[in-house]
């Protein structure tokens, strides 16, 4: 009798485990395996980024657009961007940077970052769908895009420093 009860309990437990394993929830499906990098819904790596401004540290989680194709796509067609989110466009070499808002639904703050991590300039509240160039004033190592108005809201200005995780 004890063996039958143990078998029935074991069978029921295995059945529950099998059912749960075959239909994972979205939260489980999006959780990276140990050692794997976290990915955004767009499939881009997610990394922590901080901006140090006037003695304050502002933390964000940003998508990394590494390839030319990812950088060309950027945040186009997105309808929202969380206040603590953004996208970083690191360049392999320092260069003048120029962006436009074609097919970009939401307004952004575009922050140009020098090789030493200091902010060169900020194009605040860019105009959605605009074909006008938004450019750096000098060669930069990266461009950071945040939700429009966040730079002003947090007091972020040229000269502040940006740091992000580049390798996992």
Secondary structure, 3 states (H helix, E strand, C coil): CHHHHHHHHHHHHHHHHHHHHHCCCHHHHHCCCCCCCCECCCCCEEEEEEEEECCEEEEEEEEECCCHHHHHHCCCCCCCCCCCEEEEEEEEEEECCEECCCCCCCCEEEEEECCCCEEEEEECCCCCCCCCCEECCCCEEEEEEEECCHHHHHCCCCCCEEEECCCC
